[in-house]
Amino acid sequence: MARSRIPDVIAAVDLGSNSFHMIVARYSHGQLIVVDRLREMVRLAAGLDEQGRLERNAIERAIDCLERFGQRLRDMKAESVRVVGTNTLRRARRKGAFLDRARSALGHPIEVISGIEEARLVYLGVAHTTPSEAGPRLVTDIGGGSTELIIGEGLQTTKLESLHMGCVSMSGRFFADGSITEKRMKRARLAARLELEPVQVAFKSLGWEGAVGSSGTIRTVGEVLRARGHTDGAITAPALESLIEHCVRAGDISRLKMPGLTEERAPVFIGGLAILAEIFAVLELQTMRVAEGALREGLLYDLVGRLTDEDARVRSVRAMQARYHVDVAQAERVEATALNFVSQVHSEWDLADSFAEAVLSWAGRLHEIGLDVSHSHYQKHGAYLLEHADMPGFPQEEQRILACIVGGHRRKVHFEQLEDLTPPWHLKAEYLIVLLRLAVLLHRGRSAIALPHIGLQAKGRTLELAFPKGWLDEHPLTAADLESEIDYLKAAGFKLKVL
């Protein structure tokens, strides 16, 4: 994809399960200079009921916060903004209405990202804001609803995990009434150990040279230990156990009066402390440094990457091609033809934005990955793989769009699956499916001989495909395929004319 201009002011917003964060930065001479930060404790996870629905009070807290963030973004004239939702929005049911209100309040769309993508972005934020060291490192981030564990070296990750436990969920489960007892702490730590057990062997077998922690819980523990004179800001195993003993002696969250622990952090501090203690115990850590950067910084650097030649999504597409043994030459032929077609109709079909071109390109590269499962209905297998695979760089909605386009590229056209896509992509995806279908059809013979110029015009849902005189007579199988395609598209509400 073409290299884009990096705006002077960019921003990232992290809709976490406990806190919402916004960071605004200027990009100058290859570096990001932070010019503003905002953070508000929203506790979205605490507003998720047993049916997985967000309660009204939590929604209103979130919208009020986002309206304030939106005003600041407008005041600072941020040109490029990326907004992500994490664990609570991953779990929430019927969240469409909330996301619509949130987008309106903030002025920017919200991407709900997977746990693995969250882990990747956390590592990116830590790596860019922590002095580089030789050898691999372990990065830990305890959020409100999930905990991310990552092993990486430099800017590259080698192991990513997202566990279903966080400071809000653990505190609500074991310390909801504020009481802190030794028995409750043991139960909380056992629950954390059970979550960690399945990943223990894999992480310890890879190993690391040093451990780094990020975000609220770990940062608060570091500040409390420093204030108590235990360490210089790093977290050690003995100091952590001593802090737990102190909290148990206090007996109640209301009596936790410690320098470094704010009133708003106190209600969820004990749950996060139990998780961190078990991470130390299970992974046999002795010390952990506290990082300045986290998910929001990772978002900023990833945004810069998307605007240059370092887009993580492109790397994920290449990895999927290799993993599922894609015929790269055939994929490149289909991709080139699909992009040529979109360039001819983008004005009529409102496909001039960069993502429309990008997702069609990726669909061309990946349309045959389902062949690694079975030739029968391989487009369906490909769609399933794309929707459910961990693809670093892709938020869930973008994966669904890509999956829908690949799933619709041959045989009967089913647009019902597009209805759940965020507008206007429920309509744009229809057009992209049609373009990919035509590109795949024209390369069905898998010939390395280049196609002649093929003109394509669109008017509403009518397409005219113009071939050089006599070319279709020389390619009767393609002509027959086009006759079938006319019928397929007619059933989907499109009219294809072949000239």
C-alpha positions, 0 to 999 in steps of 0.5 A: 500500500502507498505510504501516507502522510503522517498527520502533525497531531495524532491520538489514541483512546483506550476504552479499558474495563477499569479506566478510559485513557486518551493520549495525544502526541505530535509526530516530529522527525520520526518521534512521538512527543506526547502533548496531552493525557487524560484518564478517567476511572469509568469501571465499565466492567463493574457495569456488566450484568450477569447476562452480559449487558451493560447497565445504564449507569455504566453507559452514562459514565462512559458517554460522559467521559467520551464527550469530554475526550471528544471535546479535547480532541476537537480542541487539539485538532487531532487529525488521525485518531484510533479508538479501541475497546478491550475485554468488557466490550469484547464480552458485552452483548447487544453493544451496538447501541452503546457503540453508536452513542460512544462514536457520536460522543467521541467523534470517532469510530471504536474498534473492539480488539481481541485479547491477542491484539491487545497483548500485541499493542501492550508490548508495542507500547512497552517496547517503545517506551522502555530502554532496549536490552539484549535478550527476550523480556516478559511483559505483563499487563493487568487490566480491569477485565483481562491480563496480558502476558507477552514474551518479545525481543526488541519490537517483535513478539514471540508469545502472546496470551490474554487471560480472563482475569483482571483487577475489577473482575477479581475484586468483584468476585472475592472482595466485593464487600470490602473485607480482606481476609487471609482466606479470601486472599488465598481463594483469589490467588488460587483462582488466578493460579488456575488461569495461569496454569495452562500457559505456565509451561509454554512461557517458562520454556521460552524464558526471558532475561527480564520482566516488565509490567505496565498499566494501573495495577502494576504501576500502583503496586510499584508506587506503593512499594516505593512509598513504603521504602521497600524498593526503588520502584521495581517490584520484588517478590518479598516486597509483594508478599509483605504488601499482601500481609499488610493489606490482610492486617488492614482487614478492609479496603476502607482502611487501606490508607497507603501513600501511592494508593488513590481512593479511586484505585483502592476498590480494585487494588486487592484483586489486581494484587492477588493476580500479580502475586500469582504471576510472580509465584507461577512464573518464578519471578524475583523482580519486575520493572515498571514501564511507562508505556502501555496499550495507548502508547502502543496504539500511537506507534501502531497508528504511525506504522499503518501510515508508513510501511510497517502496518502490522495487518500486512504482516498478518496477511503474509503470515496467513498466506504462508500458514495456509500455503497460498499460491502467491503468484495466483493471489497477486494476479487476483489482487492486481485485477481487483485493485484495477477494478476498484480504481475504475468504479470507486467514485460511483460506489464510494470506495475511495477510502484507503481501507476499502482498497486495503481490504480488497487487496488483502482479500485478493491475497487470502481468497484461497486460504480455505483450500488448505482445509478442503476444496469443497466450499473452500470460500466458507472455510476461508471466511471462518479462518479469517473471522476466528484466527488471531491476526495481529493488527486487525480489530474484530470488525475489520476481520469480519469485513475481510471474512465476509468478502472472502466468503462471498467470492464464489458460487451463490451470493449471500449478503445476509451475513453483511447485515451485522457489519457496522454501517456503511460497510454492510453496503460497501462490502457488497461492492467489494465482493462483486469486484473480487468475484470478477477478478477471481473468475477472470483468473480461474485458468491460473495462467501467467499471461497477463489479461488485456485491459478490461473496462469496468463501469458502474451505475448504481447496481449495474455493471458493464464489463468491456473486453477487447474485440474477439477476446472472449471468443478466444476464451470460451470457458471465461465466457461461460463463467461470465454467463453463470456470474450474470445469474449469480449477481442477478439473484443478489440484486446486481445487473452485469452486462458483458460487452 
